[in-house]
Every structure is written in C-alpha cells, then in structure tokens.
Amino acid sequence: MNEGDFLRLFLKHENALRVFARSLLPSWRNVDDVLQEASIVMWEKLDQLDSEEGFFPWGKTIIRFKCMNLMQKKKSERLVFGENLLNLIADDAEKIDEKEYAWRQNAIGSCLKKLSEEDQSLVMAPYLNHGSVKVMASKQSVSVNSLYKKLGRLRDRLLNCVNSKRALLS
C-alpha cells in the first residue's frame, strides 16, 4: 500500500475515527492531537494492515491506545476517567460500526437544524471552544444555573429527536 492509498483510506474514515476518539476522551480539545499521533502510527505500521476493509477497526485500536496513553498522562493534572472505565467505554464504542457513526452524525445534524440559531450556538459552544457556559451566561446577562438548565432541556430535545428518528427506522 502506498502513501496515496493510505491518505485515501485515512480521509475516508477520518470523521468516524474522530468521533470514536471523542467517545473516549472527556473533551474535543485532545481529539486532534490523538488523531495526529494515531495517523503517524498508522502510517508507520501500515504493513500490519491486512486489507483496506480492516482499516477502520485497525485505526480504532490504535486510537484507543493513544487515548489511553493521553489519559494516563493527564491523570496527574486533574480528575480523569480511570483505566477500567475507559476500557469499558472503549469496548462499547468499538462495537459501533462506521455506518452507525455516520447515521448518528446525520441525525444529530438534522435535529440541530430544528433549533433556533441561538439555541444551536448554546448547544455547540462547549464543543467548539466558543467559551464556557459561564462566559456565555455573563455575555447574555443570565444566571449560569438558568443557562445550564436551558442547555439540559435543549440536549433532551435533541435526544428525543434522535430517538424518534431511530424509532422510524425500526
């Protein structure tokens, strides 16, 4: 397999690998670093890949170990998931195939579009580094507690929307 084949496969699976990494990490901040480190390992160990069809599960395994290494390093900085919990989360996340990740991403995107722009901004802010809920509350001159409650209600609406889309498939 050459460099072009690797890049094609990596780009094809990058979004699903990114979502998998996020399922193991407590924030999006470290996902890019983990993905970058994992892509280097994937390139270096490309000769271990049996087939193109095996790229996604193989990539998830490498990302899983990179996430675990990062969490081990972060342990001394603050509270993080314990290794046992991280393994349980990773085991569950590894069972999800790429089509399911894509379906979830599309469903959440569709449900987000049903919210007002202001509500979309509130829901996405913690994930896009636009500021914490505390900063947003200050800017909007509302209490942090009320904004957290509103965020909780919006997340519930999104969950209900995604669940109703799932029910339509059944």
Sequence and secondary structure as in RCSB ss.txt:
>XXXX:A:sequence
MNEGDFLRLFLKHENALRVFARSLLPSWRNVDDVLQEASIVMWEKLDQLDSEEGFFPWGKTIIRFKCMNLMQKKK
SERLVFGENLLNLIADDAEKIDEKEYAWRQNAIGSCLKKLSEEDQSLVMAPYLNHGSVKVMASKQSVSVNSLYKK
LGRLRDRLLNCVNSKRALLS
>XXXX:A:secstr
  HHHHHHHHHHHHHHHHHHHHHHSSSGGGHHHHHHHHHHHHHHTGGG   GGGHHHHHHHHHHHHHHHHHHHHT
TTS    HHHHHHHHHHHHTS HHHHHHHHHHHHHHHTTS HHHHHHHHHHHHTS  HHHHHHHHT  HHHHHHH
HHHHHHHHHHHHHHHHHHH 
